[in-house]
Amino acid sequence: MSVCPTSWSVRARRACTLISILLFLASLPSCDLQSDHALITRFGEKRGELERLHQMIDEDNLEGRIHAGYADPKLSPSRLEEYRSLLRDAGVTRLWAHGKSKPFELMVDGNGFLAQGDYKGYLYDPALQNPPAPSLDDSCFDPAKIPDTQRSCSAVRSLGNGWWLLRYEYR
């Protein structure tokens, strides 16, 4: 049985079938994010690379995002490659910095799109984050506390010395 009427042209039926498949795939549950335990273990193993990124952000007064194929900040090609090399080595897919001595985020794992999805990673911010969560393995959306109009939530878990495990969700 097809959801696409047989009276439609072959081209229209193909387009309808393709759209149906895409809608079905989009409705499947997304993959789980890496566990807190896995990210905390990685943090311990890659602490040197993460601290070097912190040092470079301050040296460059870096503001903006760096991905594998995109960068906001105007950096020399060699400096940009140094950032990207450290990010790859640490398993980080995106860096988002806000200038010298400011908090920055390092995205490690994500699902979906920026407008709807979730991700986990690390946050560097010496300021106390309230309230720290005991675990980020489950959603931070609490229907009893968050109105339907709120499109995002975040939660953190302390890793010590200004470092936090971070979870963002967008719906």
LINWO-V930127 format. One record per backbone hydrogen bond with DSSP energy under -0.5 kcal/mol. CO is the residue of the C=O (numbers start at 0). NH is the residue of the N-H. If there is no record, write none. Layout:
co & nh
CO & NH
CO & NH
//
This chain:
co & nh
2 & 4
4 & 7
8 & 12
9 & 13
10 & 14
11 & 15
12 & 16
13 & 17
14 & 18
15 & 19
16 & 20
17 & 21
18 & 22
19 & 23
20 & 24
21 & 25
22 & 26
23 & 26
23 & 27
24 & 27
34 & 38
35 & 39
36 & 40
37 & 41
38 & 42
39 & 43
40 & 44
41 & 45
43 & 46
45 & 49
46 & 50
47 & 51
48 & 52
49 & 53
50 & 54
51 & 55
52 & 56
53 & 57
54 & 58
55 & 59
56 & 60
56 & 61
57 & 60
61 & 98
63 & 96
64 & 71
65 & 94
69 & 66
72 & 74
75 & 79
76 & 80
77 & 81
78 & 82
79 & 83
80 & 84
81 & 85
82 & 86
83 & 87
84 & 88
85 & 89
86 & 90
86 & 91
87 & 90
93 & 106
94 & 65
95 & 104
96 & 63
98 & 101
102 & 97
103 & 123
104 & 95
105 & 121
106 & 92
106 & 93
108 & 119
110 & 117
112 & 115
115 & 112
116 & 169
117 & 110
118 & 167
119 & 107
119 & 108
120 & 165
121 & 105
122 & 124
122 & 163
123 & 103
139 & 141
140 & 142
141 & 144
141 & 145
144 & 146
146 & 149
150 & 170
152 & 168
154 & 166
155 & 132
156 & 164
159 & 162
161 & 124
162 & 158
162 & 159
163 & 122
164 & 156
165 & 120
166 & 154
167 & 118
168 & 152
169 & 116
//
